[in-house]
């Protein structure tokens, strides 16, 4: 059975208990190795009571978000939720019928018993780790040992428990719990920067209300889940954060301007920088999170644009350019691509086209990136593994003094061209000496005309990139043997082949009739021209770069009382003199800050449902016709409340105002810094509009 043995005067009352995991706690992060270690310990432990590390509790009230049945005890878990959650997962996997306790997570808003039913189909970071641990427990062969700990009389799992003294208010209890949480975790398995930053946002004195904290929590899970995509992560050079389990650290580092290289020596540098900045009133948490979201949306836009994704992947793989540098250079996507192309041109300047150049591999990989761009497909950086430079034709190998290399080459010759008149068996043929092998080389070379013979076997026209696993198996084989192996690899799909490599062996670049079993000078020339053509075309697209405006990211607490603005409600706002009559949209936006109140529904025009399609066909079409034909377009009345500080709260008409704003943006008529359309209850929409107004519309609209 599970025992909770209190070390203080306080005891857990009999009856069912609901353990509450507060929002400042980090998410569940036990992995397979942690679970396997615990299971082995439980299996081999000789004693009766297996004692785990102590738990730190607080007596709590029924949590406000909880809507389930009543419990006899409500206990806030200050420290120990990782172990407690693991035992809950274990009980579920073992089919323990009834526990006297369950766990409620404030951030996720659900019970552990509910979460475990959904984890297999959920994609959150917490669900990933819970599901991983559940799989380990399901695969454990000695479940009867575990059953004995939960249901038997011979074995027990014991938790020493310490209760914090009860404070006078719930807010004081939260702060006391947060402080205890930080103290207890100091010196133990360290929390990552991102886990500590999350706690910084979730405490009561963060300056955020409950709704903001819940929204940030949901956005946080979305970002972490996206960053688990290896393709997404490999887009950026995140040197210093390679081993961090929660990759959102990168976004905070970019926003705060932290040198990622310094995180090697101080894994908590990102958290410490933010915490110190908040304390010194250098950073405002709301502004920092808004910029983190903007950074994430920038990453998303780079990932969705296939060409940008491929180029960024090359930069991350082949240069020392940090993600922070790229973030500073970002403007509109077309300009950003030109900036990237310029950086690449500078990076590859001076790379030779001969085998042996230390950066020739980077140049060949760039050719493959550009080939993928031409085909509008992603290069799979996550599948590259270790790649080698391979000679397409080894008919005249450079050095076969090594016996193993010589044997491999002779074996490929015997398989493709026979014994070359020597009368040797296969075993005798592949055992020829270096002098005898040279005779075979001369014989094979004699079968190729002088015009077909490759002049420079170490030049660009005879080199490709190949997976090291394939390359090692026949690195000195003759061309027809290599071609067969490539075709077999394509058919089996066991290795990732880069597009230029695949096309070279298929003679895709060859423009004249050519023997399929030989790689000759004509093939060489066509392939080399194709690679140089990819590079020339790419760099020709740079053209003249517009002057990039230096952007300053304002993360400091505003001199204006932003909180006061957020707290103004239409009902309690000081009334301005009423206005009515015809207003031009641009005049309204330039005069008032539009604040959409909480009572308004979400924006629905443009949705792909019946109502949204009707709006697109009707209202939006009328607006577009009006703009295209320079005709006035009178609209129905918009009414609301205007305040003395020039804020306007639309009580009816926000759908039309939002659509007009989007149309004005497409027409390049918005005024960044002067126009404002905010949402009281939809912060993500507010940040979207704010960033939209600061970004020019793409060319061609």
Phi, psi and omega in degrees: 000164178264124181247136173248104184258112185282136179264356179243186181292335183286144177229157175277123182294154177295155182113183184279143185237137173250115176275131183251124178265113184290166186289338181283350179288144173291164179289173180288126187228016174292141178245187183302316183296319178299315181294318180297322179296316179296316181297319178296319179298314180297323182291320188262354183293125186276339185279183182270320183251112177270114188261125176264172180296155185297156174252146177248120186241162167224140172291134184229167172268168175303123183295140184302316183289345184285128183240012185271198182290164180283147175242159179285326182229141172238121186230126177276128180269107180280321179212136177118009184292335179296313180291318182295317178296320180299318178294324176297319177296319180298316180298320179296316181294328180276352180072030177298121190298312185216119169264156178275009181209158173218173184235134176244129183255115183299321182294315182273344176070025182218163174279157176301319180299327177285318182296321182294333177285337185257346191300325183297331182254355178272157182240020179281161182295322178295317179298323179301312183288322178297317181295322179297315179293321179299321179296321178296316181293319178299326182274354182292129188281336187253059183292336180295331176294317180293320179303323182295327179290328184269322189243341186277176180257349186272330186237150176214152169253124188246130173249114166293138185233136173237132179259133171286150178294142182288133178271175185282337181221162180296322179298318178296322178298318179299313180296319178298317179295318179299314180297318179295321179300312179296320182293316184291331182272352176291129178087351177262197176306116192292141171286146178284165177305315185294324179293322177289323178296319179300318178297325179299323180282334190268347181286159184297324184272021178287345184090000180257144176278175186298321181294319178298318180296320179293321178295317178298320179299317180293317179295323179301313180298319179298316181294313181300319180296318180295320182290347176286346176290113185300322178300316179297313185294324184284357176295333190236146176279103182250042180306128183109339181242019185300326187257004181289133183286341180237106193282356179296345174308323182301317182295316178295323179296319179295316183294321184272358178069038183268135175290114184298332180300332182284346180287346176301316184274338180222091184298341181260016185301320183296313179297314183297323178295315180292315182298315180295321180294322177293318181296321182274007181059032174273327182240144171252125186302320181295317179293320179298315181294322177300320179287327175299316177297318179298320177297319179295318178295326174299313178300317180299316180295323177294321181290320182291331177276108188299317181297315179297317179303312182296317181293318178297322178299319178296315180301318180294323183282325196242359180226174176260012181292123184278156178301328181297322178295318181293322180296321179293330184273355188289135170223222176292149187304315180301319179290320180300320179297321178293322177298317179296317180299321178295318179297321180292318179301318178294325183290321185269358179302128178094355177287126179284165180257022183245144175303131182113340175294129186298339181246015179298328178299321178298319180296316179295322178294323177298319177301321179290323175301314182291326176295321176296321178298320178298328181268001181056043178229155181280139169278132185275084178297332181287346181252002185294318184060223178259122179246146180241157170278129183239137171285127178297316181241122176249030182297327175239080187294153183287318187208112177244030177290331177288127186298320182293319178295318181296318180297317181296320181292315180297323179295321178291324178296315181299321181290330184259325187241000180080198187275004178056036175077009182277339183078007182280151168286170180301317182296319180288325184294316183283355179259011181299152179284175180296320180294317179292326178296322178300324177297319178296318178302315181295322180296315181292320179297327181293337179282351179256132181293161181298327180288331182274339185296137180287129183282324184224095182293346181256011180273171183303326183289358179235020186230137175222171174258137183217144176306132185301329180296321177286317187300317183295334185284338180205044187299334181248021180285157176286163188305311183299326177294315179298318182298319178298318180295321179296315179300318178296320179295322178295316182296320182279334181067024183276338182233148177274120180256129177290148188299320181293324177296311180299315183291325179297313181289337175273001181058037180294326185277345183288126185261352180242165177299134185212143178300128186291339184261012180223150172249106186250186185296327178295317176299316180303309184296317181296317180295316180297317179298322180296318180293316178294326178295321177299317181292315182298317181296320181295313184285335177292338182284350184294308180061207179270126179274133174293156178292125183276129178284134176288128181253139177248121180272115181269107179249001184280154173304135184289147175293330175283154180278083183300322181299322180296321179297317181294332184274349178293132177245153180304323184291326185255007185282142176294128186281136170276173173296138183295145175231151178205174181107190182280132177234132169286145183302315182297325179293318179298314183293327181282339183266323188236150166272121182275124179239110180281117185287166184298333185288346182283146177283172180289162179288126186241345181292131182101350176295157182270028174259184185299315182294316181296318179295325178296318178296318179298317183288326184263279189299309183297322180295321178298317179297316181297316178299320180297317180292315183295328183258006180053045181248143176298151180224085179296137181242166178296165185293139170251125179231153182183206184239129176255142182247166182295335180267026173064040170251142179237123180257102180287121175271341173209132177117002183295332177298313181294319180298319180294317179296318178297323178297316179297320179294318178298322178296315180298328181273000179071030184253000180284158181239100182296132180092344180248327180267145181211128173225107186244159179240126182294327188241001182232082187295326180297320178294321179299315180293325179297311180297319181298316179287328177298316181295336179269003182240125179292149177295149180297151179297144176106348178284000000 
